[in-house]
Amino acid sequence: MDATGVYWTDLEGHVLSVPLAGGAVATLAQGQARPWGIALDGSYVYWSNNQGGAILRAPKDGTGSPTLVATATSPGDIGIYGANVYWIDQSPNVWMSAKDGGGSPDGGGAPEGGPADGGPAGGGGGRAVARTVGVGNVALLANQNGVFVENTSAAKAGVYGVTGGWFARSMATAAGFVDDGSRLFLQEELDPQHCQLAAVAETDGALGTVFSAPCPVTPLAANGCGVFYLGTAQLSVARTGGVTGAPVLKLPVQHAAIYGSDLYFYSIQAIGRVPLP
């Protein structure tokens, strides 16, 4: 989401938006092959076609058709950092292309867990810029501080600071991946009944625990005041300092985001918003 709208993809191959204040849903693209990850910059919405093997973009205002950014193999989550778009797939690699580029990833020269090493190769085509240990990259997040990847492989599960060159060891059964601008949050399953909400510093990967509770405690959104997480069919908030709070919504929320003084959420029933508690 951004200052004007909420953007999402659906299983019918659409890329959609709706104004923050509510209104008609706009179709920005259709006929896409299982659109998956989605990301924004000032002018464009970007998405990955998981079955179509491509990263594409279209103007956010709906005035243009989709254009190819890069071809890819079963791409998943994507994110924007600087002038580049990053994505993960079913390999151990993290890929990168110029936002206005196109072409096929070459897969060469990827440092293990290392930082991105300059601009994209091949006139804007994608290339591998970091390699995790083993298949298992499940989530990618990009913000003003860099690009971060969550990996759940048995070999080396944890969080990788792709552009910072650090690694934070974590649990192989981690879930959820959100940030508050300085820390990353994820759920770690200690055993089938008990979980903890972990925090990872974006600057150096320092790992800490917010609180422990019965599963699940899957984080969906965060800001400087707290972490909003999915418990048992309800959305709750953990305040800064590790104090759990009352439920925010008694709904099985699937996604959430914070903008201004409101929490926007997506559930099976609707896209809605509530004031931040």
Beta strands, then each sheet from edge to edge (+ up, - down):
strand 1: 5-9
strand 2: 15-19
strand 3: 26-29
strand 4: 35-40
strand 5: 44-49
strand 6: 54-59
strand 7: 67-71
strand 8: 78-81
strand 9: 84-88
strand 10: 93-98
strand 11: 127-131
strand 12: 137-143
strand 13: 146-151
strand 14: 158-161
strand 15: 166-169
strand 16: 175-179
strand 17: 183-189
strand 18: 194-201
strand 19: 207-214
strand 20: 218-223
strand 21: 226-230
strand 22: 235-239
strand 23: 243-249
strand 24: 255-259
strand 25: 262-266
strand 26: 271-275
sheet 1: 1+ 2- 3+
sheet 2: 4+ 5- 6+ 7-
sheet 3: 8+ 9- 10+ 11-
sheet 4: 12+ 13- 14+ 15-
sheet 5: 16+ 17- 18+ 19-
sheet 6: 20+ 21- 22+ 23-
sheet 7: 24+ 25- 26+
end
